[in-house]
Amino acid sequence: MSPLELDEWLSRPTDRTIEALRKLDGDLIVLGAGGKMGPTLARMARRALPADRRVFAVSRYSSSSARVDLEAHGVQTISCDLLNREAVANLPDAANVVYMAGHKFGTSDAPELTWMMNSVLPAIVAERYSGARTVVFSTGCVYALTSTASGGSKEDDVLAPPGEYAYSCIARERVFTHFAKSCGTPNLMFRLNYAIDLRYGVLYDVASKVWQGKPVDVTMGHVNVIWQGDANARALESLALAQYPPKILNVTGRECISVRWLAEQFGRLLARTPIITGQEAELAWLNNASQSFELLGDVTVSLEEMITATADWVRNGGVSLGKPTHFESHDGKF
């Protein structure tokens, strides 16, 4: 599979996505569209919406190729620093907003930037797009670590996570909730755990280490994952679920997956003997996404399919985005 074929797969809308978006009125704007998920989500929105509904993708665009590719697929791109209030004020109106901007890695070295991106920037955006249906990308890291026996954290669990990054993400949710209350804006907090693209993600991290003969740390003993295409579809479909008070939705796969088991599976598929380091801790970051399955149906790509495709990608020298997830971090420091 080529990168072009992979992006086509990741941006392929389901019938449910097409139906959900066509029932909504107005244009759609993706804020922070230049990251790992943004380009394929924007392309999926473009493929799902009628031609007379515009899709805008806003980012600083450090990669010009991403912008060129989006334009080639009918998405209107806008270069913008979202921390610049004047620039945000000049962005086009849109009835539907997918907010994907944020900062995670480097939090320990530059915590002030993390808080600016994850708490100040949301205030600028929420004020500008008051009244618009808004899906706010968040993270399962806002929960406390939990046991595998619990089945994962649920949407109404107390937020008591380790690490400064996680608290800045709680701040992002609180800021959007404040503006939703003061402006009557329908919101949905999209708490996502580990989207999988063959070029990055937990599965790529484990598979590439097994392939290269590097140790796989199993201290964070279990993880959740979901195919990025399914995560994209769920985010777009969630626009129809936005409400006030804001709805909270955990989004990930059904399984609580053993990292040791993953290493063994990749060892078998790649004909390598995994090198295991560490010992599984009693607690891990795990989400219970049963509500999302009830509301949005099943995923289109199974765990087995993701594992097989990732192994093939790594074995055949597929490119990497060079962005490790650091899923092994048990103290919330990134």
C-alpha positions as a printed NumPy array, in Angstrom:
array([[  0.   ,   0.   ,   0.   ],
       [  1.317,   3.449,  -0.926],
       [  0.921,   6.596,   1.202],
       [ -1.586,   7.874,  -1.366],
       [ -3.659,   4.715,  -1.033],
       [ -3.435,   4.926,   2.747],
       [ -4.709,   8.526,   2.795],
       [ -7.58 ,   7.537,   0.521],
       [ -8.519,   4.776,   2.972],
       [ -8.236,   7.044,   6.006],
       [-10.425,   9.714,   4.375],
       [-13.117,   7.354,   3.02 ],
       [-16.488,   8.312,   4.555],
       [-19.002,   5.695,   5.597],
       [-22.659,   5.876,   4.598],
       [-23.4  ,   6.888,   8.191],
       [-20.95 ,   9.808,   7.949],
       [-22.45 ,  11.013,   4.673],
       [-25.971,  10.823,   6.074],
       [-25.036,  12.596,   9.322],
       [-23.283,  15.515,   7.615],
       [-25.923,  16.052,   4.956],
       [-28.572,  16.478,   7.635],
       [-26.654,  19.448,   9.046],
       [-26.764,  22.895,   7.511],
       [-23.861,  25.204,   6.724],
       [-20.159,  24.994,   6.003],
       [-17.552,  23.144,   8.065],
       [-14.235,  24.432,   9.366],
       [-11.424,  22.294,  10.79 ],
       [ -9.179,  24.26 ,  13.159],
       [ -5.705,  22.817,  13.657],
       [ -6.004,  20.794,  10.47 ],
       [ -2.288,  20.391,   9.813],
       [ -1.6  ,  17.691,  12.404],
       [ -1.569,  13.92 ,  12.145],
       [ -5.335,  13.495,  11.753],
       [ -6.499,  16.831,  10.373],
       [ -5.731,  16.356,   6.657],
       [ -7.599,  13.06 ,   6.316],
       [-10.502,  14.302,   8.451],
       [-10.88 ,  17.393,   6.251],
       [-10.721,  15.237,   3.122],
       [-13.375,  12.915,   4.555],
       [-15.639,  15.883,   5.252],
       [-15.163,  17.112,   1.691],
       [-16.024,  13.679,   0.297],
       [-19.112,  13.399,   2.499],
       [-20.639,  16.853,   1.985],
       [-22.497,  18.125,  -1.094],
       [-20.412,  20.265,  -3.459],
       [-22.149,  23.505,  -2.435],
       [-21.069,  23.118,   1.218],
       [-17.566,  24.449,   1.833],
       [-14.873,  22.741,   3.92 ],
       [-12.117,  24.955,   5.349],
       [ -8.891,  23.576,   6.83 ],
       [ -7.032,  26.04 ,   9.069],
       [ -3.442,  25.572,  10.232],
       [ -0.089,  27.315,  10.302],
       [  0.954,  24.751,   7.63 ],
       [  4.567,  24.089,   8.41 ],
       [  4.285,  21.538,   5.598],
       [  3.354,  23.144,   2.273],
       [  2.766,  19.708,   0.744],
       [ -0.131,  19.061,   3.138],
       [ -1.776,  22.281,   2.025],
       [ -1.289,  21.537,  -1.671],
       [ -2.729,  18.053,  -1.22 ],
       [ -5.819,  19.349,   0.605],
       [ -6.468,  21.959,  -2.1  ],
       [ -6.156,  19.239,  -4.743],
       [ -8.968,  17.371,  -3.   ],
       [-11.34 ,  20.324,  -2.875],
       [-10.62 ,  21.571,   0.658],
       [-10.1  ,  25.319,   1.029],
       [ -6.985,  25.908,   3.142],
       [ -6.229,  28.957,   5.287],
       [ -2.897,  29.679,   6.954],
       [ -3.515,  31.139,  10.396],
       [ -1.906,  31.391,  13.828],
       [ -4.867,  30.568,  16.057],
       [ -3.286,  32.447,  18.965],
       [ -3.66 ,  35.646,  16.936],
       [ -7.079,  37.065,  17.853],
       [ -7.234,  39.363,  14.837],
       [ -6.408,  36.529,  12.438],
       [ -9.037,  34.28 ,  14.022],
       [-11.611,  37.067,  13.812],
       [-11.045,  37.19 ,  10.055],
       [-11.628,  33.471,   9.515],
       [-14.777,  32.596,   7.564],
       [-18.028,  31.892,   9.362],
       [-19.051,  28.252,   9.638],
       [-21.994,  26.505,  11.27 ],
       [-19.89 ,  23.436,  12.058],
       [-16.49 ,  23.455,  13.786],
       [-14.062,  20.617,  14.427],
       [-11.434,  21.862,  16.875],
       [ -8.201,  19.835,  16.676],
       [ -5.555,  22.31 ,  17.852],
       [ -3.439,  21.426,  20.87 ],
       [  0.022,  20.806,  22.267],
       [  1.333,  17.651,  23.956],
       [  4.955,  16.766,  23.375],
       [  7.528,  19.007,  24.996],
       [  5.221,  19.855,  27.883],
       [  7.96 ,  19.128,  30.408],
       [ 10.382,  21.51 ,  28.654],
       [  7.917,  24.288,  27.757],
       [  4.838,  24.043,  29.995],
       [  3.889,  27.653,  29.25 ],
       [  3.359,  26.844,  25.555],
       [  1.229,  23.831,  26.453],
       [ -1.036,  25.97 ,  28.632],
       [ -1.275,  28.708,  25.995],
       [ -2.258,  26.208,  23.321],
       [ -4.571,  24.117,  25.48 ],
       [ -6.322,  26.799,  27.53 ],
       [ -5.873,  30.298,  26.046],
       [ -6.327,  29.345,  22.408],
       [ -9.679,  27.606,  23.124],
       [-11.016,  30.877,  24.568],
       [-10.14 ,  32.745,  21.356],
       [-11.796,  30.108,  19.181],
       [-14.849,  29.541,  21.374],
       [-15.593,  33.262,  21.405],
       [-15.15 ,  33.579,  17.628],
       [-17.377,  30.589,  16.832],
       [-19.988,  31.074,  19.533],
       [-23.224,  29.388,  18.528],
       [-21.61 ,  26.997,  16.031],
       [-21.882,  23.242,  16.508],
       [-18.421,  22.327,  17.81 ],
       [-16.636,  19.027,  18.301],
       [-13.666,  19.604,  20.603],
       [-10.861,  17.059,  20.326],
       [ -9.776,  16.019,  23.807],
       [ -7.999,  12.97 ,  25.209],
       [ -8.473,   9.959,  27.444],
       [ -5.531,  11.319,  29.436],
       [ -7.968,  13.515,  31.396],
       [ -8.945,  10.449,  33.418],
       [ -7.025,   8.814,  36.207],
       [ -5.168,   5.602,  35.443],
       [ -7.44 ,   2.611,  35.968],
       [ -7.345,  -1.181,  36.081],
       [ -8.066,  -3.421,  33.106],
       [-10.714,  -5.147,  35.213],
       [-12.675,  -1.867,  35.322],
       [-13.154,  -1.948,  31.541],
       [-11.783,   1.571,  31.277],
       [-12.849,   5.027,  32.428],
       [-16.384,   6.173,  31.641],
       [-17.571,   9.639,  30.681],
       [-18.863,  10.49 ,  34.158],
       [-15.727,   9.383,  36.032],
       [-13.853,  11.914,  38.165],
       [-10.983,  13.633,  36.341],
       [ -7.834,  13.054,  38.397],
       [ -4.963,  12.36 ,  35.999],
       [ -1.209,  12.435,  36.515],
       [  0.875,  15.071,  34.763],
       [  0.609,  18.701,  33.705],
       [ -0.355,  17.935,  30.104],
       [ -3.525,  16.163,  31.231],
       [ -4.585,  19.112,  33.39 ],
       [ -4.081,  21.513,  30.498],
       [ -6.455,  19.288,  28.512],
       [ -9.015,  19.527,  31.31 ],
       [ -8.567,  23.3  ,  31.075],
       [ -9.355,  23.149,  27.345],
       [-12.627,  21.364,  28.079],
       [-13.519,  23.776,  30.895],
       [-12.884,  26.838,  28.718],
       [-15.093,  25.526,  25.916],
       [-17.764,  24.641,  28.483],
       [-17.655,  28.189,  29.892],
       [-18.235,  29.731,  26.464],
       [-20.875,  27.129,  25.64 ],
       [-22.755,  28.221,  28.751],
       [-22.361,  31.953,  28.166],
       [-23.051,  31.818,  24.409],
       [-25.403,  28.836,  24.122],
       [-22.939,  26.952,  21.928],
       [-23.616,  23.223,  21.358],
       [-20.416,  21.305,  22.116],
       [-19.158,  17.733,  22.238],
       [-15.933,  16.78 ,  24.046],
       [-14.316,  14.09 ,  21.905],
       [-12.087,  12.127,  24.303],
       [ -9.956,  10.094,  21.91 ],
       [ -7.517,   7.333,  22.821],
       [ -4.805,   6.436,  20.301],
       [ -5.89 ,   6.78 ,  16.694],
       [ -3.956,   4.391,  14.434],
       [ -2.383,   5.342,  11.1  ],
       [  0.113,   2.889,   9.621],
       [  2.758,   5.655,   9.787],
       [  2.391,   6.357,  13.512],
       [  0.502,   5.264,  16.602],
       [  0.856,   2.642,  19.31 ],
       [  0.788,  -0.252,  16.855],
       [  3.494,   1.331,  14.695],
       [  5.589,   2.085,  17.784],
       [  5.455,  -1.532,  18.967],
       [  5.842,  -3.09 ,  15.508],
       [  8.829,  -0.942,  14.54 ],
       [ 10.631,  -1.774,  17.788],
       [ 10.062,  -5.485,  17.287],
       [ 11.265,  -5.196,  13.669],
       [ 14.392,  -3.264,  14.658],
       [ 15.231,  -5.462,  17.637],
       [ 14.626,  -2.676,  20.153],
       [ 13.06 ,  -3.327,  23.572],
       [  9.322,  -2.847,  24.022],
       [  8.487,  -1.29 ,  27.397],
       [  5.373,  -2.923,  28.89 ],
       [  5.132,  -0.747,  32.02 ],
       [  1.956,   0.754,  30.554],
       [  0.606,  -2.735,  30.262],
       [ -2.594,  -2.13 ,  28.303],
       [ -3.854,   0.341,  25.701],
       [ -6.905,   1.181,  23.59 ],
       [ -6.657,   1.903,  19.872],
       [ -8.98 ,   2.843,  17.009],
       [ -8.381,   3.119,  13.274],
       [ -7.861,   6.766,  12.332],
       [-10.467,   6.543,   9.576],
       [-13.024,   5.395,  12.143],
       [-11.958,   8.178,  14.516],
       [-12.362,  10.722,  11.69 ],
       [-15.835,   9.412,  10.9  ],
       [-16.9  ,   9.47 ,  14.532],
       [-15.682,  13.057,  14.957],
       [-17.688,  14.263,  11.962],
       [-20.782,  12.299,  12.98 ],
       [-20.466,  13.75 ,  16.495],
       [-21.338,  17.214,  15.172],
       [-24.957,  16.054,  15.178],
       [-24.612,  15.097,  18.868],
       [-23.249,  18.463,  20.03 ],
       [-25.398,  20.018,  22.752],
       [-25.431,  22.236,  25.79 ],
       [-24.475,  21.274,  28.434],
       [-21.631,  19.834,  26.371],
       [-21.813,  16.127,  25.686],
       [-18.78 ,  14.021,  26.573],
       [-17.92 ,  11.012,  24.44 ],
       [-15.107,   8.491,  24.815],
       [-13.837,   7.349,  21.433],
       [-11.606,   4.305,  20.999],
       [-11.843,   0.604,  20.201],
       [-13.664,  -2.023,  22.241],
       [-10.591,  -3.888,  23.455],
       [ -8.217,  -3.322,  26.37 ],
       [ -5.093,  -4.619,  24.64 ],
       [ -2.025,  -6.084,  26.332],
       [  1.163,  -4.398,  25.09 ],
       [  3.079,  -7.63 ,  25.72 ],
       [  0.531,  -9.517,  23.601],
       [  0.914,  -6.913,  20.834],
       [  4.686,  -7.389,  20.831],
       [  4.195, -11.143,  20.572],
       [  1.752, -10.766,  17.67 ],
       [  4.164,  -8.536,  15.772],
       [  6.982, -10.947,  16.57 ],
       [  5.021, -13.731,  14.924],
       [  4.057, -11.662,  11.863],
       [  7.53 , -10.165,  11.412],
       [  9.5  , -13.308,  12.269],
       [ 11.299, -11.538,  15.105],
       [ 11.685, -12.364,  18.784],
       [ 10.356,  -9.395,  20.794],
       [ 12.604,  -7.927,  23.474],
       [ 10.439,  -7.077,  26.468],
       [ 11.472,  -4.633,  29.17 ],
       [  9.67 ,  -3.501,  32.292],
       [  6.789,  -5.068,  34.172],
       [  3.126,  -4.297,  33.712],
       [  1.833,  -1.747,  36.21 ],
       [ -1.522,  -2.411,  37.841],
       [ -3.074,   0.701,  36.286],
       [ -3.176,   2.139,  32.763],
       [ -4.904,   4.853,  30.736],
       [ -7.949,   3.02 ,  29.424],
       [-11.292,   4.288,  28.176],
       [-14.664,   2.601,  28.024],
       [-16.128,   3.67 ,  24.665],
       [-19.363,   1.675,  24.862],
       [-21.491,   4.827,  24.594],
       [-19.884,   5.752,  21.263],
       [-20.661,   2.284,  19.92 ],
       [-24.29 ,   2.633,  21.01 ],
       [-24.639,   6.059,  19.366],
       [-22.437,   5.678,  16.281],
       [-22.394,   1.967,  15.53 ],
       [-19.448,  -0.341,  15.029],
       [-16.025,   0.477,  13.636],
       [-15.102,  -0.507,  10.085],
       [-11.541,  -1.742,  10.763],
       [-10.907,  -4.451,  13.364],
       [ -7.919,  -4.769,  15.667],
       [ -6.739,  -7.824,  13.708],
       [ -6.853,  -5.856,  10.451],
       [ -4.891,  -2.989,  12.012],
       [ -2.209,  -5.333,  13.334],
       [ -1.836,  -7.141,  10.009],
       [ -1.713,  -3.914,   7.984],
       [  0.837,  -2.358,  10.357],
       [  3.081,  -5.42 ,  10.174],
       [  2.951,  -5.339,   6.367],
       [  3.733,  -1.62 ,   6.373],
       [  6.768,  -1.991,   8.646],
       [  8.075,  -5.085,   6.856],
       [  7.884,  -3.345,   3.479],
       [  9.712,  -0.213,   4.642],
       [  6.676,   2.06 ,   4.837],
       [  7.423,   5.646,   5.825],
       [  7.098,   6.885,   9.398],
       [  5.909,  10.315,  10.509],
       [  8.618,  10.223,  13.156],
       [  6.132,  11.06 ,  15.909],
       [  6.215,   8.398,  18.638],
       [  3.188,   8.357,  20.914],
       [  5.168,   7.886,  24.15 ],
       [  2.337,   5.622,  25.267],
       [  4.819,   4.085,  27.73 ],
       [  4.725,   7.204,  29.918],
       [  3.117,   6.248,  33.212],
       [  3.604,   9.612,  34.936],
       [  1.913,  11.824,  32.366],
       [  5.143,  13.569,  31.372],
       [  5.533,  14.061,  27.604]])
